Amino acid sequence: MANKNLNDAKKAKKDEFYTQLTDIERELQHYWPHFRDKVVLCNCDDPYESNFFKYFALRFNQLGLKKLICTCYNGSPVQGNELMIDWGDFEDEPKKIAYKVEITEVKDLNGDGAVDLSDVRYLLQNDRNVLSTLKTGDFRSKECIELLKQADIVVTNPPFSLFREYIAQLMEFGKKFLIVGHQNAIHYKEIFPWIKNNEVWLGYGFKGAAAHFYSPYEDTATAGDHRKDMIRVSGVNWFTNLEIPKRHEYLDLICRYSPEEYPTYDNFDGIDVGDVVDIPYDYDGVMGVPDTIVGKLNPDQFEIIGIGSGNLAKQAGVKKNYRGRTDLAYTEDGKQKCPYSRILIRNKHPRTL
């Protein structure tokens, strides 16, 4: 149900899915060294609602940020509802308009002996230079592009209906980023080349390979493990081009190749591997492996060759199968089969015992 709701929302251009602070904290802990003396932009984030703003505002001094910029677009259906942050009685909060917040320092402004969110709230209420309006707040607008040019790192949960366009803009302007997106995006013809060429990769990911987003829509999930104003979406991950230790961890391979265990494709020179843990350590040819390999792929250990389905498969050399489609297929026990989505890889250092 959750993924159906997500797909329906994508078709309807419903993009209001808000990331939990705990998920942001869990992922961002691995990237702290990247942020010192950097300008961070959260350009899909109303600070009155966004936990990305809350995270960076609270840790502005710990991270050693140079500046934090947050922008939101005009007409957000939950703008002004204080969905994510309880600011208390804040009468001056802008309503249904696009605006930006720029912070260059966070001090103990209320004199309570601690630097916390109350100081950020005080700053927004009392410093007219911090908050200003925008024409639309659309990340594609000229005013927002000028803000993007100032940024060193972009961190946010962008509109999933515009994910292709959003990440393309970041790449065009050569920005470092950490953004939320669905893992299916690795199959997009605009995005896969960056994955293949080690220009973009996946981060540490969400707990249980699923994210729980706050959402204002009626089609939210109502499972017992989360609140009714949340939706559970599997397959969501973090896309980034920031170096992290995980990216250079070697996958421990314990299986040995045998023709009986690994079927050969009928329409491509390679073998099928049903699970990442079953990748053989001694096979030097091309293997079709489940998509989850992308989140575990060490570029020093594996080379990405291509994708095993759709238009991108043709570029990798996959021929039409028994169904007349350009999808990987193999024969097992006299029956032809098409495995679920595969990434084509090669082990750079196969070994023999």
Disulfide bonds with the S-S distance in Angstrom:
none
